[in-house]
Amino acid sequence: AFYTGFDSDNSSGDFSEANHKVAEMLDLDPHQSNSTGKQNGETEIQENGIKRHRTSLPAPMFSRSDFSVWSILKKCIGLELSKITMPIVFNEPLSFLQRITEYMEHIYLINKACSHADPLERMQAVAAFAVSAVASQWERTGKPFNPLLGETYELTREDLGFRFISEQVSHHPPISAFYSEGLNKDFIFHGSIYPKLKFWGKSIEAEPRGTITLELLKHNEAYTWTNPTCCVHNVIIGKLWLEQYGTVEIVNHSTGDKCVLNFKPCGLFGKELHRVEGYIQDKNRKKLCVIYGKWTECLWCTDPTTYETYKKSEKRGGEQKKSKPSEDVIKSENDEADDMPEVQDTVQFIPGSKLLWRINCRPPNSSQMYNFTSFAVSLNELEKGMEAILAPTDCRLRPDIRNMENGNMDVASKEKERLEEKQRAARKERARDEVEWHTRWFHQGTNPHTGTSDWLYSGGYFDRDFSDCPDIY
């Protein structure tokens, strides 16, 4: 459930060969050990050969204080929002396709799942990954740009061990399909997302649709789930804030294990705000462990008996302190995640619990950069030499997003209107000539694990034959 919508008319090749080709064209030899940092805005390369990514945007965020959302939304109560044009000031300089890529920020949790021999520990890591995928939305109240039909986004991160490709495969309704794979051929992660948005007077609700699938190839396991509902509050007056609620069921189709996560609604006094509680059960419905925490902070697990004993003690009014785990506990549980920050959380810690995940600290200047995480800041970076190898449909080449990122709001707004008009004209032309739109990298099919309709990766993107890509910009 990502905060999207609003815009009127927007809405596997060989691993080593493809990656070496990209590295050569970008002059990013992974074996290069004596590269020095560049001072002219180009991507720096560390001494160990790993690329550094930018740590800030070219221009600070534009103030929204002089603009009224209400003047635009007051006629839209209860309506589907995909056909309403919003001023660019309410956007953030990322496409929705780039926003989806933020799933991969906590990829170490997939690596952790791959490394575990015990299926229960694998499910715990997958559950943490599913929760971490919505964590980047915390305080992100700008809306991403709706992708144009045929728009794509690719990301290869050799330092994190994955590559990712997405495509806007449908315009009405807006559907985004994505596919990611481990560079070590250890996992495949794919799905399609088409949230339905409604405006309810004071809030905007994004109801998630589309299946998300994670395959752990070494273990021959497949997990599927759907995201919780996302709601943006105070769109008319007051400070905008996000809420996630609903039940997320993660199914292991190989073992029959299931993880049920309840993203709790805020409630009358905000007592349940951001809380996540759930459990993992086996195919015989025996509870194996309880999971608790907040999607904005951290996630813990403990055995069901300990959890029930603690809850009963709480009800009896026992003196339950908000005990915090020691740094040693945090370190021992997360020695694989070197970038774990020291974050003071507000989750009631149950002694003996195991930490599954903790949110990354945001950069110090995050509030001036649309509350982006460090990972999000790097997504629209156009590195030297990249333009020559990207598909012409890649988000990084969109002039409205690029101008907004650079602080040229007037130009960005005009470019956004031009692109929308170009898309409308192309659609009318296809209708006149009775030509059907054909997706380039994905096709409609059946999810092999759920049996439901899904968008599946057709392959071939990283062969880099972009000769028949549409002209959308």
RAVENKA-V982421 format. One line per field, one symbol per residue. phi: phi as a letter, one per 40 degrees, with the letter a starting at -180 (. if undefined). psi: psi as a letter, one per 20 degrees, with the letter a starting at -180 (. if undefined). burial: I if it has 24 or more other ideal C-beta (glycine too) atoms within 12 Angstrom, else O. A space follows every 50 residues. Layout:
# RAVENKA-V982421
phi->???
psi->???
burial->???
This chain:
# RAVENKA-V982421
phi->.bcahgcdbbe.dcccccccccccccfbccccbbcbcbbbgcccbcccgc ccbcbaccbcccccccbbcdcccccbdgccccbbcbdccccbcacdcccd ccdcdbcdccdccccccccccccccccccccccccccdgcbcccccccdg cbababbccbgababbaccabbccbbbaabacccfbabbaibbaccbbbb gbabbbccbhcbbbbccccfbbbbabcccbbbcgccagccabbbahcbbb bcccbgcabbbbcccdgcbgccdgcbbaabbcccgcccabbaibccbabb bacdcdccccccccccgccbcccbcccccdcccbccbcccccbcbbcccc dgcbccabcccccdcdccbgfcccccdccbcbcdgcdcbcccccdccccc ccccdcgccccdcccccccccccccccccccccfbccbcbbbbcabcccb gccabbccggdccgcbcbcccbb
psi->oqnaahpgkh.orpfggghhgggghilmoiipikqqqqjkirpqprhjip qqqqirqhqrqppjhjqohhhhihjjpiqpjijppqqhhjrqlqqhhhgh iihjhlihhghgghiphphghghghgghghghhihiipjniqpqppqqpi qrpqppnhhikrqppqqoiqgoqpppqqpqqpijkirppraqpnqpqqpk giqppopqqqpppppohhilqppqrqrrppporligqappqqpprrppop poigiiqqpopoopqgrgjjhjpjqpqarpqaijkpphrppqbpiifrpr qrqhgggggghghghikqnoqmqqqrhgggghikiinhjprnporjpopo piqpphqpqqqqqhjhhilkkqrhghhihjpnqpihhhiqqijqhhjphg gghghjjmggggghhggggghhggghghggggjlpqppqgiqqpbppihi jrprpqpirigjiknkhkqqni.
burial->IIIIIIIIIIIIOOOOOIIOOIIOOIOIOIOOOOOOOOOOOOIOIOOOOO IIIIOIIOOOIIOOOOOOIOOOIOOIOOOIIIIIIIIIIIIIIIIIIIII IIIIIIIIIIIIIIOIOOIIIIIIIIIIIIIIIIIIIIIIIIIIIIIIII IIIIIIIIIIIIIIIIIIIIIOIIIIIIIIIIIOOIIIIIIIIIIIIIIO OOIIIIIIIIIIIIIIOOIOIIIIIIIIIIIIIOIOOOOIIIIIIIIIII IIIOIOIIIIIIIIIOOOOOOOIIIIIIIIIOOOOOIIIIIIIIIIIIII IIIOOOIOOIOOOOOOOOOOOOOOIOOOOIOOIIOOIOOIOOIOIOIIII OOIIIIIIIIOIIOOIOOIIIIIIIIIIIIIIIOOIOOIIIIIIIIIIII IIIIIOOOIOOIIOIIOOIIOIIIOIIOOOOOOOOOIOIIIIOOOOIOIO OOOIIIIOOOIIOIOIOOIIOII
